[in-house]
């Protein structure tokens, strides 16, 4: 019975057929192929596809010609303050007035000296040209109603007349002496002529007596006496001729004295003219400088714009020479962005590169990125006085399209606004980005000992 049951149980079981082995090689090949293709596509993209590279730099908006700092050359005491921060001014508007008391006193003193030398110069010119009166310049004649100027001209006229009278008096004395000497010459010439006639008469008488003596009729003693008298007269005549020559020499010497006196007078005039002319020109320059200083007591705007950074607020305060008084931000000038480029990035930055500018003072949700162009890059690095960080200064102008965009949005860019600049330096592949640090590290490692 047990055997039968065992057979029956055995007979009732279904025999189990072993599973056939599954071939997954096609799946693996497909996976590998997908991976290889993915890595290939990614590698090709990383090696060939270009990604824009840029240098990011902080910046600030400024006017193209910068803020205009108003200074004063000489300084002084503040008399009036006519503007304050935020006021709009035009070129030539008076901003402040300085006290001009001291300058006016110096100007008046220099003017009086100048007019004195001008009158002196006119008098010396009249003496040099030997005029009978002084012809004063029109500048003096126009100011003739001023009592001081009138006195200056009268003083020079009196001096001119006195010097002329002195010179003419000296010359008159010498000319009178010449007249006396010439009269003496005429007297001596007359005596010499009389003596000559007597000599001629004695000569004829001596000749007649010699003829008689030859005939035995003449008196020898009388002949000798007549000859002695003729010789004495000849000697007197010779003395008269000598005196005439001496007197003529004195006349020539006196005439030479007149010439020398006139020459000495002209030399003195010429010397005074040189000194006066030098002083005259010096005073001209001093007057011009003092008038310029007086004009500068009204401190004026050098350009149209808005007053900022007032440094003077006190009437009666002192302004040091050359110190900053205030700044003027020009109106209507082109705005540019001055960006501080890091020294490590400067090799990539040069003029004419395109840049993206974002004005961080505006809302980032409404402010678009505007186009710009690098105009200039500083030739050497600078140092920020606040942070002591080194940088290169790049000036970026806003492109016309960027201006239109800002205008459409109703946004106004003002000087002093912060900005962020992205200067596009070209394209680099993703692979270059990945490998560059490794390459730099390897290059550094190979250089190490």
C-alpha positions as CSV (number, residue, x, y, z in Angstrom):
1,X,0.0,0.0,0.0
2,X,2.7,2.4,0.8
3,X,4.4,1.7,-2.4
4,X,1.3,2.3,-4.4
5,X,0.7,5.6,-2.7
6,X,4.2,6.6,-3.3
7,X,3.9,5.9,-6.9
8,X,0.7,7.7,-7.1
9,X,2.2,10.7,-5.5
10,X,5.1,10.5,-7.7
11,X,3.0,10.1,-10.7
12,X,1.0,13.2,-9.8
13,X,4.0,15.7,-9.7
14,X,4.8,17.8,-12.9
15,X,8.5,17.6,-13.7
16,X,10.4,21.1,-13.6
17,X,12.2,22.1,-16.8
18,X,15.5,24.2,-16.2
19,X,15.4,27.9,-17.4
20,X,17.4,28.7,-20.6
21,X,20.4,31.3,-20.0
22,X,19.6,35.0,-21.0
23,X,22.0,36.8,-23.4
24,X,22.5,40.5,-22.1
25,X,25.4,41.4,-24.3
26,X,23.4,43.5,-26.7
27,X,22.1,45.5,-23.8
28,X,25.6,46.1,-22.5
29,X,26.8,47.1,-25.9
30,X,24.0,49.5,-26.3
31,X,24.8,51.0,-22.9
32,X,28.5,51.3,-23.6
33,X,27.7,52.9,-27.0
34,X,25.4,55.4,-25.3
35,X,28.0,56.2,-22.7
36,X,30.8,56.5,-25.3
37,X,28.5,58.7,-27.5
38,X,27.6,60.9,-24.5
39,X,31.2,61.3,-23.5
40,X,32.2,61.9,-27.1
41,X,29.5,64.5,-27.6
42,X,30.3,66.2,-24.2
43,X,34.1,66.0,-25.0
44,X,33.6,67.5,-28.4
45,X,31.4,70.2,-27.0
46,X,33.9,70.9,-24.2
47,X,36.8,71.0,-26.6
48,X,35.1,72.9,-29.5
49,X,32.2,75.0,-28.2
50,X,33.2,78.5,-27.2
51,X,32.0,80.1,-24.0
52,X,32.1,83.9,-23.5
53,X,34.8,85.0,-21.0
54,X,34.7,88.3,-19.3
55,X,36.5,90.4,-16.7
56,X,34.2,91.7,-13.9
57,X,35.1,95.0,-12.4
58,X,33.4,97.5,-10.1
59,X,33.0,101.0,-11.4
60,X,31.4,104.4,-10.8
61,X,29.7,106.8,-13.2
62,X,31.5,110.1,-13.9
63,X,31.2,112.8,-16.5
64,X,33.6,112.6,-19.5
65,X,35.6,115.7,-18.4
66,X,35.4,115.0,-14.7
67,X,34.1,117.3,-12.0
68,X,35.5,120.8,-12.2
69,X,37.2,121.9,-9.0
70,X,37.1,125.6,-8.2
71,X,40.2,127.0,-6.6
72,X,41.7,130.4,-5.9
73,X,45.3,131.2,-6.7
74,X,46.0,133.8,-4.0
75,X,43.3,133.0,-1.4
76,X,41.8,135.7,0.8
77,X,39.0,136.6,3.1
78,X,35.4,135.6,2.2
79,X,33.1,138.6,1.7
80,X,30.0,137.0,0.1
81,X,28.8,133.4,-0.5
82,X,26.3,133.4,-3.4
83,X,25.7,129.7,-4.0
84,X,25.3,126.5,-2.1
85,X,25.3,122.7,-2.8
86,X,22.8,121.8,-5.5
87,X,22.6,125.2,-7.1
88,X,22.8,125.2,-10.9
89,X,25.2,127.7,-12.3
90,X,26.3,128.9,-15.7
91,X,29.8,129.8,-17.0
92,X,30.8,133.1,-15.6
93,X,28.3,133.2,-12.7
94,X,29.8,134.6,-9.4
95,X,30.1,131.9,-6.8
96,X,31.9,133.8,-4.0
97,X,33.4,137.2,-3.5
98,X,36.6,137.9,-1.6
99,X,37.5,141.1,0.3
100,X,39.3,143.4,-2.2
101,X,40.5,146.2,0.2
102,X,44.1,145.2,0.1
103,X,44.2,144.5,-3.6
104,X,42.6,147.9,-4.4
105,X,45.1,149.7,-2.2
106,X,48.0,148.0,-4.0
107,X,46.5,148.7,-7.3
108,X,46.0,152.4,-6.6
109,X,49.6,152.7,-5.4
110,X,50.9,150.9,-8.5
111,X,48.7,153.0,-10.7
112,X,50.1,156.3,-9.3
113,X,53.7,155.0,-9.8
114,X,52.8,153.9,-13.3
115,X,51.4,157.3,-14.2
116,X,54.4,159.1,-12.7
117,X,56.8,157.0,-14.8
118,X,54.5,157.5,-17.8
119,X,54.8,161.3,-17.4
120,X,58.5,161.1,-16.8
121,X,58.9,159.0,-19.9
122,X,57.0,161.6,-22.0
123,X,59.2,164.4,-20.6
124,X,62.4,162.5,-21.4
125,X,61.2,161.8,-24.9
126,X,60.5,165.5,-25.4
127,X,64.1,166.3,-24.2
128,X,65.6,163.6,-26.4
129,X,63.7,165.0,-29.5
130,X,64.5,168.6,-28.3
131,X,60.8,169.5,-28.4
132,X,59.7,172.9,-27.0
133,X,57.0,171.2,-24.9
134,X,55.9,167.8,-23.6
135,X,53.3,165.9,-25.5
136,X,51.7,163.7,-22.8
137,X,50.2,160.3,-23.8
138,X,46.4,160.1,-24.3
139,X,46.2,157.9,-21.2
140,X,47.4,160.8,-19.0
141,X,45.3,163.4,-20.9
142,X,42.2,161.3,-20.3
143,X,42.9,161.2,-16.6
144,X,43.7,164.9,-16.5
145,X,40.7,165.7,-14.3
146,X,42.2,163.6,-11.5
147,X,44.0,166.1,-9.3
148,X,46.9,163.7,-8.6
149,X,47.4,163.0,-12.3
150,X,47.2,166.7,-13.1
151,X,49.9,167.4,-10.4
152,X,52.1,164.6,-11.9
153,X,51.9,166.3,-15.4
154,X,52.5,169.8,-14.0
155,X,55.6,168.5,-12.0
156,X,57.1,167.0,-15.1
157,X,56.4,170.2,-17.1
158,X,58.1,172.3,-14.5
159,X,61.1,169.9,-14.5
160,X,61.2,170.0,-18.3
161,X,61.3,173.8,-18.3
162,X,63.9,174.0,-15.5
163,X,66.2,171.5,-17.2
164,X,65.8,173.2,-20.5
165,X,66.5,176.7,-19.0
166,X,69.6,175.4,-17.2
167,X,70.9,173.8,-20.4
168,X,70.2,176.9,-22.5
169,X,71.7,179.1,-19.8
170,X,74.9,177.2,-19.8
171,X,75.0,177.2,-23.6
172,X,74.3,180.9,-23.7
173,X,77.2,181.6,-21.4
174,X,79.5,179.6,-23.6
175,X,78.1,181.3,-26.7
176,X,78.7,184.7,-25.1
177,X,82.3,183.8,-24.5
178,X,82.6,182.8,-28.1
179,X,81.3,186.2,-29.1
180,X,83.8,187.9,-26.9
181,X,86.7,185.8,-28.2
182,X,85.6,186.5,-31.8
183,X,85.5,190.2,-31.0
184,X,89.0,189.9,-29.6
185,X,90.1,188.1,-32.7
186,X,88.7,190.9,-34.8
187,X,90.7,193.5,-32.7
188,X,93.9,191.5,-33.0
189,X,93.3,191.1,-36.7
190,X,92.9,194.9,-37.0
191,X,96.1,195.5,-35.0
192,X,97.9,193.0,-37.1
193,X,96.8,194.8,-40.3
194,X,97.9,198.1,-39.0
195,X,101.3,196.7,-38.1
196,X,101.5,195.1,-41.5
197,X,100.9,198.5,-43.1
198,X,103.6,200.2,-40.9
199,X,106.0,197.4,-41.8
200,X,105.3,197.9,-45.4
201,X,105.8,201.6,-45.0
202,X,109.1,201.2,-43.2
203,X,110.1,198.7,-45.8
204,X,109.7,201.2,-48.6
205,X,111.5,203.9,-46.6
206,X,114.4,201.5,-45.9
207,X,114.6,200.7,-49.6
208,X,114.7,204.4,-50.5
209,X,117.3,205.2,-47.9
210,X,119.5,202.3,-49.2
211,X,119.3,203.8,-52.7
212,X,120.4,207.2,-51.4
213,X,123.1,205.5,-49.3
214,X,124.4,203.8,-52.4
215,X,124.7,207.3,-54.1
216,X,126.5,208.6,-51.0
217,X,123.6,210.7,-49.9
218,X,122.0,208.6,-47.2
219,X,122.5,208.6,-43.4
220,X,123.7,205.2,-42.2
221,X,122.5,205.7,-38.6
222,X,119.0,206.6,-39.8
223,X,119.0,203.5,-42.1
224,X,119.9,201.3,-39.2
225,X,117.2,202.9,-37.0
226,X,114.6,202.3,-39.7
227,X,115.6,198.7,-40.0
228,X,115.3,198.2,-36.2
229,X,111.8,199.8,-36.2
230,X,110.7,197.5,-39.1
231,X,112.0,194.4,-37.2
232,X,110.2,195.5,-34.0
233,X,107.0,195.9,-35.9
234,X,107.4,192.5,-37.5
235,X,107.8,191.0,-34.0
236,X,104.6,192.8,-32.8
237,X,102.8,191.6,-35.9
238,X,103.9,188.0,-35.2
239,X,102.6,188.3,-31.6
240,X,99.3,189.5,-32.9
241,X,99.1,186.5,-35.3
242,X,99.9,184.2,-32.4
243,X,97.3,185.8,-30.2
244,X,94.7,185.4,-33.0
245,X,95.6,181.7,-33.3
246,X,95.3,181.3,-29.5
247,X,91.9,183.1,-29.4
248,X,90.6,181.0,-32.3
249,X,91.7,177.9,-30.4
250,X,89.7,179.1,-27.4
251,X,86.7,179.7,-29.6
252,X,86.9,176.1,-30.9
253,X,87.3,174.8,-27.4
254,X,84.3,176.7,-26.2
255,X,82.2,175.4,-29.2
256,X,83.4,171.9,-28.2
257,X,82.2,172.5,-24.7
258,X,78.8,173.4,-26.0
259,X,78.7,170.2,-28.0
260,X,79.9,168.2,-25.0
261,X,77.4,169.8,-22.7
262,X,74.6,169.0,-25.2
263,X,75.9,165.4,-25.6
264,X,76.2,165.0,-21.8
265,X,72.6,166.2,-21.5
266,X,71.4,163.7,-24.2
267,X,73.4,160.9,-22.6
268,X,71.8,161.6,-19.2
269,X,68.4,161.7,-20.9
270,X,69.1,158.4,-22.7
271,X,70.2,156.8,-19.4
272,X,67.1,158.0,-17.6
273,X,65.0,156.8,-20.5
274,X,66.4,153.3,-20.3
275,X,65.8,153.1,-16.5
276,X,62.4,154.7,-16.8
277,X,61.3,152.4,-19.6
278,X,62.4,149.3,-17.6
279,X,60.5,150.6,-14.6
280,X,57.5,151.6,-16.8
281,X,57.3,148.1,-18.3
282,X,57.6,146.5,-14.8
283,X,54.8,148.6,-13.5
284,X,52.7,147.7,-16.6
285,X,53.0,144.0,-15.7
286,X,52.4,144.7,-12.1
287,X,49.2,146.6,-12.9
288,X,48.1,143.8,-15.2
289,X,48.7,141.3,-12.4
290,X,46.9,143.4,-9.8
291,X,43.9,144.0,-12.1
292,X,43.8,140.2,-12.7
293,X,44.0,139.6,-8.9
294,X,41.2,142.1,-8.4
295,X,39.0,140.4,-11.1
296,X,39.6,137.1,-9.3
297,X,38.2,138.4,-6.1
298,X,34.9,137.5,-7.8
299,X,35.2,133.7,-8.0
300,X,33.3,132.6,-11.0
301,X,32.0,129.3,-12.5
302,X,34.2,127.8,-15.1
303,X,31.4,125.7,-16.7
304,X,27.7,125.1,-16.7
305,X,26.7,122.6,-14.0
306,X,25.6,121.9,-10.5
307,X,27.5,122.9,-7.4
308,X,28.6,120.1,-5.1
309,X,31.1,119.7,-2.2
310,X,31.0,123.3,-0.9
311,X,34.0,123.7,1.3
312,X,33.4,127.3,2.4
313,X,30.4,128.3,4.6
314,X,31.6,131.2,6.7
315,X,31.6,134.9,5.8
316,X,34.9,136.3,6.9
317,X,36.6,132.9,6.7
318,X,40.0,132.6,5.1
319,X,40.7,130.7,1.9
320,X,44.2,129.3,1.6
321,X,46.0,129.9,-1.7
322,X,45.2,127.0,-4.1
323,X,42.8,125.3,-1.8
324,X,39.6,123.6,-3.1
325,X,36.5,125.8,-2.6
326,X,33.8,123.7,-4.3
327,X,33.2,121.4,-7.3
328,X,31.0,121.8,-10.3
329,X,29.5,118.7,-12.0
330,X,29.1,119.7,-15.7
331,X,25.7,119.5,-17.3
332,X,25.1,118.0,-20.7
333,X,28.4,116.2,-20.9
334,X,28.8,112.5,-21.9
335,X,28.7,110.1,-19.0
336,X,31.3,107.3,-18.7
337,X,31.9,104.5,-16.3
338,X,35.3,104.3,-14.6
339,X,36.0,100.7,-13.7
340,X,38.8,99.3,-11.5
341,X,40.3,96.3,-13.2
342,X,42.3,93.9,-11.2
343,X,46.0,93.7,-12.1
344,X,45.7,89.9,-12.7
345,X,43.1,90.5,-15.4
346,X,44.7,93.5,-17.1
347,X,46.4,91.4,-19.8
348,X,42.9,90.7,-21.2
349,X,41.6,94.2,-21.2
350,X,42.3,96.7,-23.9
351,X,40.5,99.6,-25.8
352,X,37.6,98.8,-28.1
353,X,36.4,95.7,-26.1
354,X,32.7,95.3,-25.7
355,X,31.3,95.5,-22.1
356,X,28.1,94.9,-20.3
357,X,27.2,97.5,-17.8
358,X,24.7,97.1,-14.9
359,X,23.8,100.1,-12.8
360,X,23.4,98.7,-9.3
361,X,21.7,101.8,-8.0
362,X,18.6,100.7,-9.9
363,X,16.4,97.7,-9.2
364,X,17.9,94.6,-10.6
365,X,14.5,93.3,-11.7
366,X,13.8,96.4,-13.9
367,X,17.3,97.5,-14.9
368,X,18.6,95.8,-18.1
369,X,22.2,95.3,-18.9
370,X,23.4,98.0,-21.3
371,X,26.1,97.8,-23.8
372,X,29.4,99.7,-23.5
373,X,32.8,100.0,-25.1
374,X,36.2,100.3,-23.5
375,X,37.7,103.6,-24.5
376,X,40.9,103.8,-22.6
377,X,43.0,101.7,-20.1
378,X,45.5,103.4,-17.8
379,X,49.2,102.8,-18.8
380,X,50.2,101.9,-15.2
381,X,48.4,100.7,-12.2
382,X,46.9,103.0,-9.6
383,X,46.2,102.6,-5.9
384,X,42.8,103.2,-4.2
385,X,43.5,105.6,-1.4
386,X,40.7,104.2,0.7
387,X,41.3,100.5,0.3
388,X,45.0,100.6,-0.8
389,X,44.1,98.1,-3.5
390,X,46.0,98.3,-6.7
391,X,43.9,98.5,-10.0
392,X,44.0,99.7,-13.6
393,X,41.5,102.3,-14.6
394,X,39.3,101.5,-17.6
395,X,37.0,104.1,-19.0
396,X,33.8,102.6,-20.6
397,X,31.4,104.7,-22.6
398,X,27.7,103.7,-22.7
399,X,26.7,102.7,-26.3
400,X,23.9,104.5,-28.1
401,X,21.6,101.5,-27.8
402,X,22.2,101.5,-24.0
403,X,21.2,105.1,-23.8
404,X,18.1,104.4,-25.7
405,X,17.2,101.6,-23.4
406,X,17.7,103.7,-20.3
407,X,15.7,106.5,-21.8
408,X,12.8,104.2,-22.6
409,X,12.7,103.0,-19.1
410,X,12.8,106.6,-17.7
411,X,16.0,105.9,-15.9
412,X,18.5,108.8,-15.4
413,X,22.1,108.0,-14.8
414,X,23.9,110.5,-12.5
415,X,27.6,111.0,-11.8
416,X,28.7,109.1,-8.7
417,X,26.3,106.1,-9.2
418,X,27.9,102.7,-8.7
419,X,28.1,100.2,-11.6
420,X,29.2,96.7,-12.3
421,X,31.1,96.1,-15.6
422,X,31.7,92.9,-17.4
423,X,34.3,93.4,-20.1
424,X,34.0,90.7,-22.7
425,X,37.5,89.4,-23.4
426,X,36.7,86.7,-26.0
427,X,35.8,83.0,-26.0
428,X,37.2,80.0,-24.2
429,X,36.2,76.3,-24.3
430,X,34.8,74.5,-21.4
431,X,37.8,72.1,-21.6
432,X,40.1,75.1,-21.4
433,X,38.4,76.2,-18.2
434,X,38.8,72.7,-16.7
435,X,42.4,72.2,-17.8
436,X,43.8,75.7,-17.2
437,X,44.3,75.3,-13.4
438,X,45.9,71.9,-14.0
439,X,48.2,73.3,-16.7
440,X,49.2,76.3,-14.5
441,X,49.9,73.9,-11.6
442,X,52.0,71.6,-13.7
443,X,53.9,74.5,-15.2
444,X,54.6,75.8,-11.7
445,X,55.6,72.3,-10.5
446,X,58.1,71.9,-13.3
447,X,59.7,75.2,-12.4
448,X,60.2,74.2,-8.8
449,X,63.5,72.7,-7.7
